[in-house]
Amino acid sequence: MNEYSAFPTRGVRTEFKVYLEALALVERLHRLLLDVIKDEFERLGILEINAVQALLLFNIGEQEVTAGELKSRGYYQGSNVSYNLKKLVELGYMHHQRCDADRRSVRVKLTSKGRDVRQTLEHLFNAHSEKMQKVDGLSESTITTLTQTLKELERFGTLQIRYIY
């Protein structure tokens, strides 16, 4: 194992090691993002929702979407989207309404309370982006290149799933 990866890499090709390191970093960055959100919410006394739910609110924004669209649009990657939506509705962060065209489908959108959480995260992420500009090696162009590379990895992964069936 190396410093970035929980995967064993002894005796494997270099490009395989690099790929495993990238996967491990993406996973760790996501967990770190959730920890950062959790810490900010604890600091602000927002304790009734978790970081995953807050990030879901942030990603939905001003849109009205169905639970299925949350996954297809990349707003939510977990397996328990129904639980989180139900909880957010119960706590008053989201409205829900059955679709007229398909009564099985439910559309959700943020309430003012949900928009407040979204705005809190927007301020947090904005502050982070300003701080990043002051860190050597994290310029806008570096982040842009990283984002393009991550999109290419996402596209590659999506193609792998499509060809399984």
PAZAPA-4460 file (N, C-alpha, C; in steps of 0.05 Angstrom, whole numbers, plus 32768, in hexadecimal, padded with zeros to 4 digits):
% residues 165
    n_x    n_y    n_z   ca_x   ca_y   ca_z    c_x    c_y    c_z   seq   type   mol
   8011   7FE8   8000   8000   8000   8000   8012   8019   8000     1      M     A
   8007   802E   7FF6   8016   8047   7FF6   8007   805C   8007     2      N     A
   8012   8074   8008   8006   8088   801A   7FEA   8091   8012     3      E     A
   7FE2   808E   7FF9   7FC9   8098   7FF0   7FB3   8083   7FEE     4      Y     A
   7FBB   806A   7FED   7FA8   8055   7FE6   7FA5   8040   7FFC     5      S     A
   7F8D   8037   8000   7F88   8021   8012   7F89   8007   8002     6      A     A
   7F8D   8009   7FE8   7F8F   7FF1   7FD7   7FAC   7FE8   7FD6     7      F     A
   7FB0   7FCD   7FD6   7FCC   7FC3   7FD4   7FD6   7FC8   7FB7     8      P     A
   7FEF   7FD2   7FB5   7FF9   7FD9   7F9A   8015   7FCC   7F95     9      T     A
   801E   7FBB   7FA7   8037   7FAE   7FA3   8037   7F9B   7F8B    10      R     A
   804A   7F9F   7F79   804D   7F8D   7F62   8039   7F92   7F4C    11      G     A
   802D   7FAA   7F4B   801A   7FB0   7F35   8025   7FC6   7F24    12      V     A
   8019   7FC9   7F0B   8022   7FDD   7EF8   801F   7FF9   7F04    13      R     A
   8030   800B   7EFB   8030   8027   7F05   8015   8035   7EFF    14      T     A
   800B   8031   7EE6   7FF2   803E   7EDF   7FDB   8034   7EF1    15      E     A
   7FDC   801B   7EF9   7FC8   8010   7F0B   7FCA   801C   7F26    16      F     A
   7FE3   8020   7F30   7FE7   802D   7F4A   7FDC   804A   7F49    17      K     A
   7FE2   8058   7F34   7FD9   8074   7F31   7FBA   8075   7F31    18      V     A
   7FAE   8062   7F23   7F91   8062   7F22   7F85   805C   7F3E    19      Y     A
   7F90   8049   7F4C   7F87   8043   7F67   7F8A   805A   7F7A    20      L     A
   7FA1   8068   7F77   7FA5   8080   7F87   7F90   8095   7F82    21      E     A
   7F8A   8099   7F68   7F75   80AD   7F61   7F5A   80A5   7F6D    22      A     A
   7F53   808C   7F6B   7F39   8083   7F76   7F39   8087   7F94    23      L     A
   7F4E   8080   7FA2   7F4F   8083   7FBF   7F4E   80A1   7FC7    24      A     A
   7F5B   80B2   7FB7   7F5A   80CF   7FBD   7F3E   80DB   7FB9    25      L     A
   7F30   80D2   7FA4   7F15   80DC   7F9F   7F03   80D4   7FB7    26      V     A
   7F06   80BB   7FBF   7EF5   80B2   7FD6   7EFC   80C2   7FEF    27      E     A
   7F16   80C5   7FF4   7F1E   80D4   800C   7F16   80F1   800B    28      R     A
   7F17   80FD   7FF4   7F0E   8119   7FF1   7EF0   811C   7FF6    29      L     A
   7EE1   8109   7FED   7EC4   810A   7FF2   7EBF   8108   8011    30      H     A
   7ECC   80F5   801E   7EC9   80F2   803B   7ED2   810C   8049    31      R     A
   7EE8   8117   8040   7EF2   8130   804B   7EDE   8147   8048    32      L     A
   7ED2   8148   8030   7EBD   815C   802C   7EA6   8159   8040    33      L     A
   7E9D   8141   8044   7E88   813C   8058   7E91   8144   8074    34      L     A
   7EAA   813F   807B   7EB4   8147   8095   7EB5   8165   8098    35      D     A
   7EBD   8173   8083   7EBE   8190   8083   7EA2   819C   8087    36      V     A
   7E8F   8191   8079   7E73   819A   807C   7E69   8194   8098    37      I     A
   7E6F   817C   80A2   7E66   8175   80BD   7E72   8188   80D2    38      K     A
   7E8C   818E   80D0   7E99   81A0   80E2   7E8D   81BC   80E1    39      D     A
   7E87   81C6   80C9   7E7B   81E0   80C6   7E5F   81E1   80D2    40      E     A
   7E50   81CC   80CE   7E35   81CB   80D9   7E35   81CA   80F7    41      F     A
   7E48   81BA   8102   7E4B   81B9   811F   7E52   81D4   812A    42      E     A
   7E64   81E2   811D   7E6C   81FD   8125   7E55   8210   8125    43      R     A
   7E43   820D   8112   7E2C   821F   810F   7E13   8215   811F    44      L     A
   7E16   81FE   812B   7DFF   81F3   813B   7DE9   81E6   812A    45      G     A
   7DF0   81DF   8111   7DDC   81D2   8100   7DE1   81B4   8104    46      I     A
   7DD0   81A8   8114   7DD5   818C   811D   7DC0   8178   8113    47      L     A
   7DA9   8181   8108   7D94   816F   8102   7D97   8161   80E7    48      E     A
   7DA9   816A   80D6   7DAF   815C   80BD   7DCC   8156   80BB    49      I     A
   7DD2   8141   80AB   7DEE   813A   80A9   7DFA   8146   808F    50      N     A
   7E14   8141   808C   7E23   814D   8075   7E19   8143   805A    51      A     A
   7E11   812A   8059   7E07   811F   8040   7DED   812D   8038    52      V     A
   7DDB   8131   804C   7DC2   813E   8047   7DC6   815B   803F    53      Q     A
   7DDA   8169   804C   7DE0   8184   8046   7DEA   8187   8029    54      A     A
   7DFC   8175   8021   7E07   8175   8006   7DF1   816F   7FF2    55      L     A
   7DDE   815E   7FF9   7DC7   8159   7FE7   7DB7   8173   7FE3    56      L     A
   7DB2   8182   7FF8   7DA4   819B   7FF6   7DB4   81AF   7FE5    57      L     A
   7DCE   81B0   7FE8   7DDF   81C1   7FD9   7DDD   81BB   7FBB    58      F     A
   7DDE   81A1   7FB5   7DDE   8198   7F99   7DC3   819D   7F8B    59      N     A
   7DAD   819A   7F9A   7D93   819F   7F8E   7D8F   81BC   7F87    60      I     A
   7D98   81CD   7F99   7D96   81EA   7F94   7D79   81F3   7F90    61      G     A
   7D75   8203   7F7B   7D5A   820E   7F75   7D4A   81FB   7F63    62      E     A
   7D54   81E4   7F5D   7D46   81D2   7F4A   7D31   81C2   7F59    63      Q     A
   7D1E   81B8   7F4A   7D0A   81A5   7F53   7D10   818B   7F45    64      E     A
   7D15   8176   7F54   7D1E   815D   7F48   7D0F   8145   7F55    65      V     A
   7D11   812E   7F47   7D07   8115   7F53   7D1F   8106   7F60    66      T     A
   7D19   80F2   7F70   7D2E   80E3   7F7D   7D40   80D6   7F68    67      A     A
   7D34   80CC   7F52   7D43   80BF   7F3D   7D56   80D2   7F30    68      G     A
   7D4D   80EB   7F2C   7D5E   80FF   7F1F   7D76   8106   7F31    69      E     A
   7D73   8104   7F4B   7D8A   810A   7F5D   7DA2   80FA   7F56    70      L     A
   7D9E   80E0   7F51   7DB4   80CE   7F49   7DBD   80D3   7F2D    71      K     A
   7DAA   80D5   7F1A   7DB2   80D8   7EFE   7DC0   80F2   7EF9    72      S     A
   7DBA   8107   7F07   7DC8   8120   7F04   7DE1   8122   7F14    73      R     A
   7DE7   810E   7F24   7E00   810E   7F34   7DFE   811E   7F4E    74      G     A
   7DE6   8124   7F57   7DE3   8134   7F6F   7DE6   8122   7F88    75      Y     A
   7DE2   8108   7F85   7DE2   80F6   7F9C   7DED   80DB   7F93    76      Y     A
   7E00   80D1   7FA2   7E0D   80B8   7F9A   7E07   80A1   7FAD    77      Q     A
   7DFA   80A6   7FC3   7DF4   8091   7FD7   7DDD   807F   7FCF    78      G     A
   7DD9   806A   7FDF   7DC4   8057   7FD9   7DAB   805D   7FE8    79      S     A
   7DAC   806F   7FFC   7D94   8074   800D   7D88   8090   8008    80      N     A
   7D85   8097   7FEF   7D7A   80B1   7FE8   7D5E   80B5   7FF3    81      V     A
   7D4E   80A0   7FF2   7D32   80A3   7FFC   7D32   80AA   801A    82      S     A
   7D43   809D   802A   7D44   80A3   8046   7D4C   80C1   804A    83      Y     A
   7D60   80CA   803C   7D69   80E5   8040   7D55   80FA   8037    84      N     A
   7D47   80F4   8021   7D32   8106   8018   7D1B   8107   802C    85      L     A
   7D13   80F0   8036   7CFD   80EF   804A   7D05   80FF   8063    86      K     A
   7D1D   80FB   806C   7D27   8109   8084   7D27   8128   807F    87      K     A
   7D31   8130   8068   7D32   814D   8062   7D16   8159   805F    88      L     A
   7D03   814A   8055   7CE7   8153   8054   7CDC   8155   8070    89      V     A
   7CE0   8141   8081   7CD6   8141   809C   7CE1   8158   80AC    90      E     A
   7CFA   815F   80A7   7D07   8175   80B6   7D02   8191   80AB    91      L     A
   7CF3   8192   8094   7CEC   81AB   8089   7D00   81B8   8076    92      G     A
   7D13   81A8   806C   7D27   81B3   805A   7D1F   81B0   803D    93      Y     A
   7D0B   819F   8038   7D02   819A   801D   7CE4   8198   801C    94      M     A
   7CD8   81A0   8005   7CBC   819A   7FFF   7CBC   8182   7FED    95      H     A
   7CA6   8173   7FEE   7CA3   815D   7FDB   7C86   815D   7FD1    96      H     A
   7C84   8154   7FB8   7C69   8154   7FAB   7C69   813E   7F96    97      Q     A
   7C53   812E   7F95   7C50   8119   7F81   7C4E   8126   7F66    98      R     A
   7C5A   811A   7F52   7C58   8123   7F36   7C3C   811E   7F2C    99      C     A
   7C31   8131   7F1D   7C17   812E   7F11   7C18   8118   7EFB   100      D     A
   7C2D   8117   7EEC   7C2F   8105   7ED5   7C34   80E8   7EDF   101      A     A
   7C44   80E5   7EF4   7C4B   80CA   7EFE   7C48   80CB   7F1C   102      D     A
   7C32   80C1   7F26   7C2C   80C3   7F43   7C40   80B3   7F54   103      R     A
   7C4F   80A1   7F48   7C64   8092   7F57   7C7C   80A4   7F5D   104      R     A
   7C7F   80B8   7F4E   7C97   80C9   7F50   7C91   80E2   7F61   105      S     A
   7CA5   80E9   7F71   7CA3   8100   7F83   7CB8   8114   7F7B   106      V     A
   7CB0   812D   7F79   7CC3   8143   7F73   7CC9   8151   7F8D   107      R     A
   7CE2   8159   7F90   7CEB   8167   7FA9   7CF8   8182   7FA1   108      V     A
   7CF6   8195   7FB3   7D04   81AE   7FB0   7D0A   81B9   7FCD   109      K     A
   7D1C   81CB   7FCE   7D24   81D6   7FE8   7D10   81EA   7FF3   110      L     A
   7D0D   81E9   800D   7CFD   81FE   801B   7D10   8215   8021   111      T     A
   7D07   822A   802E   7D19   8240   8035   7D2E   8236   8049   112      S     A
   7D26   8223   805B   7D39   8217   806E   7D4F   8208   805E   113      K     A
   7D47   81F9   804A   7D5A   81EB   8039   7D6C   81FE   802A   114      G     A
   7D61   8214   8020   7D71   8228   8012   7D85   8235   8025   115      R     A
   7D7E   8238   803E   7D91   8243   8052   7DA9   8231   8055   116      D     A
   7DA4   8217   8056   7DBA   8203   8058   7DCC   8205   803F   117      V     A
   7DBF   8206   8028   7DCD   8208   800F   7DDF   8221   800F   118      R     A
   7DD4   8237   8018   7DE3   8250   8019   7DFB   824E   802D   119      Q     A
   7DF7   8240   8043   7E0D   823B   8056   7E24   822D   8048   120      T     A
   7E1D   8218   8039   7E32   8209   802B   7E3F   821A   8015   121      L     A
   7E2F   822A   8007   7E39   823B   7FF2   7E4E   824E   7FFE   122      E     A
   7E48   8259   8015   7E5C   826B   8022   7E75   825C   802A   123      H     A
   7E71   8244   8035   7E88   8233   803C   7E9A   822D   8024   124      L     A
   7E8E   8224   800E   7E9D   821D   7FF6   7EAA   8236   7FEA   125      F     A
   7E9C   824C   7FEB   7EA8   8265   7FE1   7EC0   826D   7FF1   126      N     A
   7EBE   826B   800B   7ED6   8271   801C   7EED   825F   8016   127      A     A
   7EE7   8245   8011   7EFC   8232   800B   7F09   8239   7FF0   128      H     A
   7EF9   8241   7FDC   7F05   8247   7FC2   7F17   8260   7FC4   129      S     A
   7F0F   8273   7FD5   7F21   828B   7FD9   7F3B   8283   7FE7   130      E     A
   7F39   8271   7FFB   7F51   8268   8009   7F63   8258   7FF7   131      K     A
   7F58   8248   7FE5   7F68   8238   7FD3   7F7A   8248   7FC1   132      M     A
   7F70   8260   7FB9   7F80   8271   7FA8   7F9A   8279   7FB5   133      Q     A
   7F9B   8278   7FD0   7FB3   8281   7FDE   7FC6   8269   7FE4   134      K     A
   7FBD   8251   7FDE   7FCD   8239   7FE3   7FDD   8233   7FC9   135      V     A
   7FF7   8231   7FCC   8009   822B   7FB6   8000   8210   7FA9   136      D     A
   7FFC   820F   7F8F   7FF5   81F7   7F81   7FD7   81F3   7F7E   137      G     A
   7FC6   8205   7F89   7FA9   8202   7F86   7F9D   821A   7F78   138      L     A
   7FA9   8221   7F62   7F9F   8238   7F52   7F86   822F   7F43   139      S     A
   7F78   8243   7F38   7F60   823D   7F29   7F66   822B   7F12   140      E     A
   7F7C   822F   7F04   7F82   821F   7EED   7F88   8202   7EF6   141      S     A
   7F95   81FE   7F0D   7F9A   81E3   7F17   7F80   81D5   7F1D   142      T     A
   7F6E   81E3   7F2A   7F54   81D7   7F31   7F44   81D1   7F18   143      I     A
   7F46   81E3   7F04   7F38   81DE   7EEB   7F42   81C5   7EDD   144      T     A
   7F5C   81C2   7EDC   7F68   81AA   7ED0   7F60   8191   7EE0   145      T     A
   7F60   8192   7EFA   7F58   817C   7F0B   7F3B   8175   7F05   146      L     A
   7F2A   8189   7F03   7F0D   8184   7EFE   7F09   8176   7EE3   147      T     A
   7F18   817F   7ECF   7F16   8173   7EB4   7F1F   8155   7EB6   148      Q     A
   7F34   8150   7EC4   7F3E   8134   7EC7   7F2A   8123   7ED6   149      T     A
   7F1E   812E   7EEB   7F0A   811F   7EFA   7EF1   8119   7EE9   150      L     A
   7EE9   812C   7ED8   7ED3   8128   7EC5   7ED9   8111   7EB2   151      K     A
   7EF2   8110   7EA9   7EFB   80FA   7E97   7EFA   80DF   7EA5   152      E     A
   7F02   80DF   7EBE   7F01   80C6   7ECE   7EE4   80BE   7ED3   153      L     A
   7ED2   80D1   7ED8   7EB6   80CC   7EDB   7EAA   80C0   7EC1   154      E     A
   7EB1   80CC   7EAB   7EA7   80C2   7E91   7EB1   80A6   7E8C   155      R     A
   7ECB   80A0   7E92   7ED6   8085   7E8F   7EC6   8072   7EA1   156      F     A
   7EC2   8079   7EBA   7EB3   8067   7ECD   7E97   8062   7EC3   157      G     A
   7E8A   8077   7EB9   7E6E   8074   7EAF   7E6E   8060   7E98   158      T     A
   7E81   8062   7E86   7E82   804F   7E70   7E87   8032   7E79   159      L     A
   7E95   802F   7E8E   7E9A   8014   7E99   7E80   8007   7EA3   160      Q     A
   7E70   8017   7EB0   7E56   800D   7EBA   7E44   8006   7EA3   161      I     A
   7E43   8016   7E8F   7E31   8011   7E78   7E38   7FF7   7E6A   162      R     A
   7E51   7FF0   7E6A   7E5A   7FD8   7E5B   7E59   7FBE   7E6B   163      Y     A
   7E51   7FC0   7E84   7E4F   7FA8   7E95   7E37   7F97   7E8B   164      I     A
   7E22   7FA4   7E83   7E09   7F96   7E7D   7E08   7F8D   7E61   165      Y     A
***
